[in-house]
């Protein structure tokens, strides 16, 4: 019986570490021109498919949604660069801060064992 509890604790601890690493990768993705976010996204999809814990599954989904909405908003605002450079820079700055806000907010909620919103 203690082996089952011990194995569950180890699995949970390693899952928490992976989740923290993924949030960290998403948060500092700007420093790698988004490549860390793409790698984290792939891991999010893989980890979410095997996840049974609702809290972890929701946080994976939250990071996936944040990534894709960021891509959508960047694509929609990219014509601003064609017509006027500064509105495009402003729009992408707002989108970047929104992405950073979502990453930090989700990370803090995960650290406190709360569902993302």
HELIX and SHEET records of a PDB file:
HELIX    1   1 UNK A    2  UNK A   27  1                                  26    
HELIX    2   2 UNK A   29  UNK A   32  5                                   4    
HELIX    3   3 UNK A   35  UNK A   50  1                                  16    
HELIX    4   4 UNK A   54  UNK A   77  1                                  24    
HELIX    5   5 UNK A   79  UNK A   83  1                                   5    
HELIX    6   6 UNK A   85  UNK A  111  1                                  27    
END                                                                             
